[in-house]
Amino acid sequence: MTDTTVLKQKQNRYLQIVHSFDDILKGNTYAMLGEQVMLFENEKGEYVLFTIDPLATYSKKDFMQLPEGAPFELQNGKLIYIASPKTLHQLILGNIFNYLFFFVKQQKLGKVFSSPMDVHFDEKNIVQPDILFVSKERNAIIKDWIFGAPDLAVEIFSPSTKRNDKKNKFNLYQKHGVLEYWLVDTELKTVEVHVLKEKKYALKGIYKAGDSLKSNVVKGFEMAVVELFEKAD
């Protein structure tokens, strides 16, 4: 522990660098500062500054001790920071969620959730798909969070999140048995649909304006891709 003053935030209070995971868990508010995460004020009125070690391996136990709502996912034992989404992302998410939610509710097919909603796969993987669907036949995995693979996961990606969604999460969802995975490209305005077959994802299609998007797992669901991106320009 160093007593170096990092940044003065208000009178008689200073940020301090801390070096243990136990220290960072004392905070309850956070923000990004370069490559560091800053926890502003804990229950004692103290300010702390911490970094997450990219070489360290964290567990479900560590993840569950983070402040409620902390913007992280646990992927293969690594704590991954989730940046606040932009308005474009949220407009597209809202369009997809509304169509899915009301269709699923009307047809009594199961439940639809939007992020942030933790999906617990195992001791080293807890993620938050942008949108997920759990069929009524698998309702038992819905508790305080989702404990097991949803039937459908949707990720809306930008250039900054493309690699994680198309590689890391693709592999996680495939490994843990998510039956259908949609990858929504905010730049190209396309939807890439993968369906699980014999424990491997098969590309069902890449859909664009003029196409209709259908789901294998949400029976009967169909929407025009152009409506998915409506008011997102």
C-alpha positions as CSV (number, residue, x, y, z in Angstrom):
1,M,0.0,0.0,0.0
2,T,1.3,3.4,-0.9
3,D,0.4,6.7,0.6
4,T,0.9,8.5,-2.7
5,T,-1.9,11.0,-3.4
6,V,-3.5,10.1,-6.7
7,L,-6.3,12.6,-7.1
8,K,-8.1,14.9,-4.8
9,Q,-11.9,14.5,-5.1
10,K,-13.1,16.7,-2.3
11,Q,-11.9,18.5,0.7
12,N,-9.8,16.3,3.0
13,R,-10.4,13.1,0.9
14,Y,-8.0,11.5,-1.4
15,L,-7.9,8.5,-3.7
16,Q,-5.4,5.8,-2.6
17,I,-3.9,3.0,-4.6
18,V,-4.8,-0.4,-3.2
19,H,-3.3,-3.8,-4.1
20,S,-5.6,-6.5,-2.8
21,F,-8.9,-7.8,-4.2
22,D,-10.3,-7.6,-0.7
23,D,-9.7,-3.9,-0.6
24,I,-11.5,-3.2,-3.8
25,L,-14.6,-5.1,-2.7
26,K,-15.2,-2.5,0.0
27,G,-16.4,0.1,-2.6
28,N,-19.9,0.6,-3.8
29,T,-19.6,3.0,-6.7
30,Y,-17.3,2.9,-9.7
31,A,-16.0,4.6,-12.9
32,M,-13.3,4.0,-15.5
33,L,-10.0,6.0,-15.2
34,G,-7.8,4.9,-18.1
35,E,-7.2,1.2,-17.6
36,Q,-8.2,1.4,-13.9
37,V,-11.5,1.2,-12.2
38,M,-12.2,3.8,-9.5
39,L,-14.4,3.0,-6.6
40,F,-15.5,6.4,-5.3
41,E,-16.9,6.1,-1.7
42,N,-17.4,3.1,0.5
43,E,-19.5,2.7,3.6
44,K,-16.8,4.3,5.7
45,G,-16.7,7.4,3.5
46,E,-13.3,6.4,2.1
47,Y,-12.1,6.7,-1.5
48,V,-10.1,3.9,-3.1
49,L,-8.6,3.2,-6.5
50,F,-7.8,-0.2,-7.9
51,T,-6.8,-2.1,-11.0
52,I,-7.9,-5.6,-12.0
53,D,-4.9,-7.8,-12.6
54,P,-5.2,-9.1,-16.2
55,L,-3.0,-12.1,-15.3
56,A,-5.1,-13.1,-12.3
57,T,-7.8,-15.7,-12.3
58,Y,-11.0,-14.9,-10.5
59,S,-13.9,-17.1,-9.4
60,K,-17.7,-17.0,-9.0
61,K,-17.0,-16.3,-5.3
62,D,-15.0,-13.2,-6.2
63,F,-17.6,-12.0,-8.7
64,M,-20.4,-12.3,-6.2
65,Q,-18.6,-10.0,-3.8
66,L,-18.4,-7.2,-6.3
67,P,-20.7,-4.2,-5.6
68,E,-24.2,-4.7,-6.8
69,G,-24.5,-3.6,-10.4
70,A,-20.7,-3.5,-11.0
71,P,-20.2,-3.5,-14.8
72,F,-18.3,-6.7,-15.2
73,E,-18.6,-10.1,-16.6
74,L,-16.6,-13.2,-15.6
75,Q,-15.3,-14.9,-18.7
76,N,-12.9,-17.9,-18.3
77,G,-11.9,-16.6,-14.9
78,K,-11.2,-13.0,-16.1
79,L,-13.1,-10.0,-15.0
80,I,-14.2,-8.2,-18.1
81,Y,-15.3,-4.5,-17.9
82,I,-18.6,-3.7,-19.7
83,A,-18.7,-0.2,-21.0
84,S,-21.9,1.8,-20.8
85,P,-23.8,1.2,-24.1
86,K,-24.4,4.0,-26.5
87,T,-27.8,5.2,-27.6
88,L,-27.7,3.3,-30.9
89,H,-27.1,0.0,-29.0
90,Q,-30.0,0.8,-26.7
91,L,-32.4,1.7,-29.5
92,I,-31.7,-1.6,-31.3
93,L,-31.9,-3.5,-28.1
94,G,-35.3,-1.9,-27.3
95,N,-36.7,-2.9,-30.8
96,I,-35.6,-6.5,-30.5
97,F,-36.7,-6.8,-26.8
98,N,-40.2,-5.4,-27.5
99,Y,-40.9,-7.7,-30.4
100,L,-39.6,-10.8,-28.6
101,F,-41.1,-10.0,-25.2
102,F,-44.7,-9.4,-26.4
103,F,-44.6,-12.3,-28.8
104,V,-43.3,-14.7,-26.1
105,K,-45.8,-13.4,-23.5
106,Q,-48.8,-13.6,-25.9
107,Q,-47.8,-17.2,-27.0
108,K,-46.9,-18.2,-23.4
109,L,-43.6,-19.6,-24.6
110,G,-41.4,-18.6,-21.6
111,K,-39.5,-15.5,-20.4
112,V,-37.5,-12.8,-22.1
113,F,-34.9,-10.7,-20.2
114,S,-32.6,-7.9,-21.1
115,S,-29.2,-6.9,-19.6
116,P,-28.1,-6.5,-17.0
117,M,-29.1,-10.1,-16.0
118,D,-26.4,-12.5,-14.9
119,V,-26.3,-15.9,-16.6
120,H,-24.3,-18.3,-14.4
121,F,-22.6,-21.0,-16.5
122,D,-20.0,-22.3,-14.0
123,E,-17.4,-21.2,-11.4
124,K,-15.5,-19.1,-13.9
125,N,-18.1,-17.9,-16.3
126,I,-21.0,-15.4,-15.5
127,V,-22.1,-13.3,-18.4
128,Q,-24.8,-10.8,-19.3
129,P,-26.3,-11.2,-22.8
130,D,-28.0,-8.1,-24.2
131,I,-31.2,-10.2,-24.5
132,L,-32.0,-13.8,-23.6
133,F,-34.9,-16.1,-23.8
134,V,-35.7,-19.1,-21.6
135,S,-38.5,-21.5,-22.7
136,K,-41.2,-22.5,-20.3
137,E,-39.9,-26.1,-20.4
138,R,-36.7,-24.9,-18.8
139,N,-38.2,-22.4,-16.3
140,A,-36.3,-24.1,-13.5
141,I,-33.1,-22.3,-14.4
142,I,-34.7,-18.9,-13.6
143,K,-34.0,-18.0,-10.0
144,D,-32.6,-14.7,-8.7
145,W,-30.4,-14.9,-11.8
146,I,-30.2,-17.4,-14.7
147,F,-28.4,-20.6,-13.7
148,G,-27.8,-22.5,-16.9
149,A,-27.8,-21.9,-20.6
150,P,-30.7,-19.8,-22.0
151,D,-32.4,-21.1,-25.2
152,L,-31.5,-17.9,-27.0
153,A,-28.8,-15.2,-26.5
154,V,-28.6,-12.0,-28.4
155,E,-25.5,-9.7,-28.4
156,I,-25.5,-6.3,-30.1
157,F,-21.9,-5.4,-31.0
158,S,-20.0,-2.4,-32.1
159,P,-16.4,-2.3,-33.4
160,S,-15.1,-2.2,-29.8
161,T,-17.0,-5.3,-28.7
162,K,-17.0,-7.3,-31.9
163,R,-14.0,-9.5,-31.1
164,N,-15.4,-10.5,-27.7
165,D,-18.9,-11.2,-28.9
166,K,-17.8,-13.1,-32.1
167,K,-15.1,-15.1,-30.5
168,N,-15.1,-15.3,-26.7
169,K,-18.8,-15.3,-26.1
170,F,-19.4,-17.3,-29.2
171,N,-17.2,-20.1,-27.8
172,L,-18.8,-19.8,-24.3
173,Y,-22.4,-20.0,-25.6
174,Q,-21.5,-22.9,-27.8
175,K,-19.7,-24.8,-25.0
176,H,-22.5,-24.3,-22.5
177,G,-25.3,-25.2,-24.8
178,V,-27.1,-22.0,-25.8
179,L,-29.3,-23.3,-28.6
180,E,-29.4,-20.1,-30.7
181,Y,-27.1,-17.1,-30.8
182,W,-27.8,-13.8,-32.6
183,L,-25.0,-11.4,-33.4
184,V,-26.4,-8.0,-34.3
185,D,-23.9,-5.7,-36.2
186,T,-24.7,-2.0,-35.5
187,E,-22.6,-0.8,-38.4
188,L,-23.6,-3.2,-41.2
189,K,-27.1,-3.5,-39.8
190,T,-27.2,-7.2,-40.1
191,V,-28.1,-10.1,-37.9
192,E,-26.0,-13.3,-37.9
193,V,-27.9,-16.3,-36.6
194,H,-26.1,-19.4,-35.3
195,V,-28.0,-22.6,-34.3
196,L,-26.5,-25.3,-32.1
197,K,-26.2,-28.7,-33.9
198,E,-24.3,-31.6,-32.4
199,K,-22.7,-29.2,-29.8
200,K,-21.3,-26.9,-32.6
201,Y,-22.8,-23.7,-34.0
202,A,-24.0,-23.8,-37.6
203,L,-24.5,-20.5,-39.4
204,K,-28.2,-20.3,-40.3
205,G,-27.9,-17.1,-42.1
206,I,-26.8,-13.4,-42.1
207,Y,-29.9,-11.3,-42.4
208,K,-30.2,-7.7,-43.7
209,A,-32.8,-5.1,-44.7
210,G,-35.4,-6.7,-46.8
211,D,-35.0,-10.1,-45.0
212,S,-37.2,-11.6,-42.3
213,L,-35.6,-12.8,-39.2
214,K,-36.9,-16.1,-37.8
215,S,-36.0,-18.1,-34.8
216,N,-35.7,-21.9,-34.3
217,V,-36.2,-21.8,-30.6
218,V,-38.9,-19.1,-30.3
219,K,-41.5,-21.0,-32.3
220,G,-43.4,-18.9,-34.7
221,F,-41.4,-15.7,-34.1
222,E,-40.6,-13.6,-37.2
223,M,-39.7,-9.9,-37.6
224,A,-38.5,-7.8,-40.5
225,V,-34.8,-6.9,-40.1
226,V,-35.6,-3.3,-41.1
227,E,-37.8,-3.0,-38.1
228,L,-35.1,-4.2,-35.8
229,F,-33.0,-1.1,-36.8
230,E,-36.0,1.2,-37.0
231,K,-35.2,4.7,-35.6
232,A,-31.6,3.6,-35.1
233,D,-30.2,6.0,-37.7
